[in-house]
Amino acid sequence: MSWRILLEDLNIAWAQHRGGQPSRCRRPGRRLPVGFAAEPVRAPPDVVATAEVWRQVAATPARCPRAP
């Protein structure tokens, strides 16, 4: 997840909302190349302890919020 891309998407959705258009999320992007996934990752124990929570967050489908 890139904050730059997230903020850009939020700005686009807000502009669409302000313009009276329905907000549309763009399709998810491509994943990292396989070579990146093969790199070993070493995280501190406190970070590893939160892994299951983040797996659940990642498994939740993303939806654009509706305007009130």
N, C-alpha and C positions, 0 to 999 in steps of 0.2 A: 504494500500500500504506500503510495506516495502522497504526502500532504499537498504537494503542488497540484497534483491531478485531482485530489479530493476537493480542494478549494475551488479549482476551476469548474468542476462539475456542480458544486453548490452555487457558484456565481451564475452559471448558465441556467440552472433550475430556478433560481430566484428571479432572474431577468424574465424568464418565460412566465412565471407566476405574475410578476408585476405587469407584464404585457397582456395579461388575460389569456395566455396560452396554457395548455396542459403541460406540466413539468414531465420531462422524459429523462430517465437515466440512460446513459450509454451502455452498450454491452460490455461485459467484463473483458479486460484485455488478455493478452497472451501471458502464459506463465513464463518463468525464467527458463533459459535453456537447461537441458539435462545436466550439463557440466557443473552448473551452480549447485544443483541438488546433491551432487556427489561429494561436495566439499564437506569435511567434518565440521560440526558446529559444537563449540564448547560454551555452555552457559553456566553461570553461577547457580548453586543449589536453590537459592530463593527464586530465581527465574524459572528453573525447571519445575519447581513446586506449583507454579501457576499454569503449566502447560495444558492440563485438562480443561481449565476454564476457557483458555483461548481456543482450544479445539471446538468447544461448544459454540463459542462466539462465531468462529469461522464457518461452522456448519449451518448457521442461521441464514436463510436467504435474505439478501439485501432488498429493501423496498424504498422507493421514494416516499417521503412523508407527504401527506395531503395537507393542503392549506385549510386553516380553520374556517 
